[in-house]
Amino acid sequence: MRATLTPPSQAESWVQIRLARQRVLETARCTFVLDESVLARPAGPAIMAEQLTHIAEVAEAGRAAVHVLPYTAGLTIAQNGGWFLITPRNGRRVVHLEHYRAAVFVFAEGDVAAYVAATDNLISACADPAASLGMVREYAARHAAEEQP
């Protein structure tokens, strides 16, 4: 059994929030930047294989662009925490920050511009889309193989 810092009641709440967000995202065109360590993170082989396969399928269907930031990229601004860069129908970009105990939307143009630049910088350090998709599929296969008896 693994120790966790997240109380079960909080974990269930986070799962429900993320499932609701997933339903919204299924109707949007999204770009995701994933650190390679996320692909390798042990969260249960079956769960990881399923999740990574889903990510690959969404990307292959053209509903998302997936960029993997490889270990070889070294330290980047992403080590400070993740963010969501949202462009609603009105075209005015917003940043969403989700942290341990709170979430916040950032609207100030200068702050949003800094996140746009950081996003562009991260994407430029990522593997190209085909290689990124290959990495997602490769890690999914590794996790699936771990599940085999």
HELIX and SHEET records of a PDB file:
HELIX    1   1 PRO A    8  LEU A   25  1                                  18    
HELIX    2   2 GLU A   36  ALA A   40  1                                   5    
HELIX    3   3 PRO A   45  GLU A   60  1                                  16    
HELIX    4   4 TYR A   71  ALA A   73  5                                   3    
HELIX    5   5 ILE A   77  ASN A   80  5                                   4    
HELIX    6   6 GLU A  109  ALA A  125  1                                  17    
HELIX    7   7 PRO A  129  GLU A  147  1                                  19    
SHEET    1   A 2 CYS A  30  ASP A  35  0                                        
SHEET    2   A 2 ALA A  64  LEU A  69  1                                        
SHEET    1   B 3 PHE A  84  ILE A  86  0                                        
SHEET    2   B 3 VAL A  94  GLU A  98 -1                                        
SHEET    3   B 3 ALA A 103  VAL A 106 -1                                        
END                                                                             
